[in-house]
């Protein structure tokens, strides 16, 4: 029962964290896209860009509120499911969580309201500044959470004394070895999520009616964002693999399906990892091409899962979640490149694309969410059994809540999240079908 309770606690926490990230990704990506729309609307031909801003700011506002609301269960579960964790990492996590909450509160109270409701009362340039400050605020708030997550996977700038971490150098904590890669992964995943969301919505609109110049500009912007993001994402994934091999070699070996240290490493494309027999069943491999991304010991030999007996992550789940994220990423890359090629030939008019291809784009609307969730499973489950790599295990910090209570709470959370998702989809469907109401003008300003 203890093992079941431990896994249910992790599933509940990862579900809440994943749900928050779905909307945080849209919020972060759209914040900067809206800034781009707003800056372009300052030009002489501002009407289409203004219409694009007015449409997507509704989606941003809802994503902002939902991500903020979803962060509350994450904070609650951080303490209720892992009550011993703050005792051990409070010197690091306390200031970072406080900074995240304070950043969200300051930018929300000072700039978000003016951005959403004050457009009629300020000049266009002042309003563009407000949009910029909100985008910066979302990025800063996300930064603190990324610092905490990356530090737990690659602790730096701290000292481990009497079962507790104490900060020695905040600069090393903030800019730990995993931060650049995790931040890059999340920012680019946010860009991909928003790009495919915009592509899917515009494509779905064209299936009902012709889109105007505003829709064409949104489509063109989204295509370029998607292509740029997939190229950069490939580079960041490669760098993340090298970082993981150094600081989390067990996760790297599990993702590669590499069992026996020092042996020739094949690139395992697909297989069914058998933990008991320490082999890959029905493996499809590329011989002698799998050493990249694997950890090495001091002598330079490859480190396999046999070096982590009893402390290895769930191999099959880590193996398949990594490949699921890669498959979704590759599919998004192919769709993005093909859409750029097709759209360029028709001057980025989405209505001129084939009806079949527009159905494909509409079906890919939420592919960014699939990429985020698969990546989150790999990052978090692949770190098991550690909460903080190398020192604190999940079993050390878990609470003593009864299994039935955890299960009931998890079901309640799922119902709550389901209602929110349905509401978000309904709003998106409504504004995509009927558009938005223009903002009234006062004193000659939009």
PyMOL commands that set and color helices and strands:
alter all, ss='L'
color gray80, all
select helices_A, chain A and resi 2-41+47-80+85-117+124-153+170-174+179-206+213-247+249-256+305-308+315-345+350-352+355-363+367-381+394-397+403-434
alter helices_A, ss='H'
color red, helices_A
select strands_A, chain A and resi 158-161+164-167+267-274+279-286+386-388+392-393
alter strands_A, ss='S'
color yellow, strands_A
deselect
rebuild
show_as cartoon
